[in-house]
Amino acid sequence: MCRLYRSIVLALGLVMGSGAAAFALNFCFNPGISDPSPQSLAVAERFKKPARGSCSAINGFDILSCPACEGPPLVVGTACLNSAGDTLRVAYTIQQAIVPSFGPSPPLYVTIDLPYPSLLNGHAALVNSIVPGTSYGSLQGHANRCIPQEIPLS
């Protein structure tokens, strides 16, 4: 009886532990804008996909927006899954970064509406606050688990 009880507790622990790890992944958001610069590939560290009708925080860094920067700029934002469960709305800000020859750069604002669960071919916009009123659009926005999961901060 004691052996059966331990087996059940161990099995429940494995199921609960494996479920938690599957949802806390580094997740990459890409508005699909390739030209002109700036571009974005935001890495949301330990991102948890939101449930229907709820939101999850995006905290991480961007690896494409500022190649001349001394390190990747920080990213903060939100991803919300609508109540129908068919659209993931993403909005994030790429924070100011220090460019050695120019000083701080203004933030960039990114929004992406992604079909869920495919997360492909979403409507995206990137607003460049360096030149007021300048924005770029795309129908190629996408998101996925970052590959590789460990992306070095240089």
SULRA-V801911 format. One record per backbone hydrogen bond with DSSP energy under -1.0 kcal/mol. CO is the residue of the C=O (numbers start at 1). NH is the residue of the N-H. E is the energy in kcal/mol with one decimal. If there is no record, write none. Layout:
# SULRA-V801911
co=CO nh=NH e=E
co=CO nh=NH e=E
This chain:
# SULRA-V801911
co=1 nh=5 e=-2.3
co=2 nh=6 e=-2.2
co=3 nh=7 e=-2.1
co=4 nh=8 e=-2.3
co=5 nh=9 e=-2.3
co=6 nh=10 e=-2.5
co=7 nh=11 e=-2.5
co=8 nh=12 e=-2.5
co=9 nh=13 e=-2.2
co=10 nh=14 e=-2.2
co=11 nh=15 e=-2.3
co=12 nh=16 e=-2.7
co=13 nh=17 e=-2.4
co=14 nh=18 e=-2.4
co=15 nh=19 e=-1.8
co=16 nh=20 e=-1.7
co=17 nh=21 e=-1.6
co=18 nh=22 e=-1.4
co=23 nh=25 e=-1.1
co=25 nh=47 e=-2.5
co=26 nh=146 e=-2.4
co=27 nh=44 e=-3.4
co=28 nh=144 e=-1.8
co=29 nh=42 e=-2.4
co=30 nh=142 e=-2.9
co=41 nh=63 e=-2.2
co=42 nh=29 e=-2.6
co=43 nh=61 e=-1.6
co=44 nh=27 e=-2.4
co=47 nh=25 e=-1.7
co=51 nh=54 e=-1.7
co=54 nh=81 e=-2.2
co=56 nh=79 e=-2.5
co=58 nh=77 e=-2.0
co=59 nh=45 e=-2.2
co=60 nh=75 e=-2.1
co=61 nh=43 e=-3.4
co=66 nh=69 e=-1.5
co=73 nh=62 e=-2.2
co=74 nh=95 e=-2.9
co=75 nh=60 e=-2.1
co=76 nh=93 e=-3.0
co=77 nh=58 e=-2.6
co=78 nh=91 e=-2.4
co=79 nh=56 e=-2.6
co=80 nh=89 e=-3.2
co=81 nh=53 e=-1.4
co=82 nh=85 e=-1.3
co=86 nh=116 e=-2.5
co=87 nh=82 e=-2.4
co=88 nh=114 e=-2.9
co=89 nh=80 e=-2.9
co=90 nh=112 e=-2.6
co=91 nh=78 e=-2.6
co=92 nh=110 e=-2.9
co=93 nh=76 e=-1.8
co=94 nh=108 e=-1.6
co=97 nh=105 e=-2.1
co=98 nh=70 e=-1.3
co=99 nh=102 e=-1.4
co=99 nh=103 e=-3.4
co=103 nh=99 e=-2.6
co=107 nh=129 e=-1.1
co=108 nh=94 e=-2.9
co=109 nh=127 e=-3.2
co=110 nh=92 e=-2.5
co=111 nh=125 e=-2.4
co=112 nh=90 e=-3.0
co=113 nh=123 e=-1.6
co=114 nh=88 e=-2.9
co=115 nh=119 e=-3.0
co=119 nh=143 e=-1.9
co=122 nh=141 e=-2.0
co=123 nh=113 e=-2.9
co=124 nh=138 e=-2.0
co=125 nh=111 e=-2.4
co=126 nh=136 e=-2.4
co=127 nh=109 e=-2.2
co=131 nh=134 e=-2.0
co=134 nh=128 e=-2.4
co=136 nh=126 e=-2.6
co=138 nh=124 e=-2.7
co=141 nh=122 e=-3.0
co=142 nh=30 e=-2.8
co=144 nh=28 e=-3.1
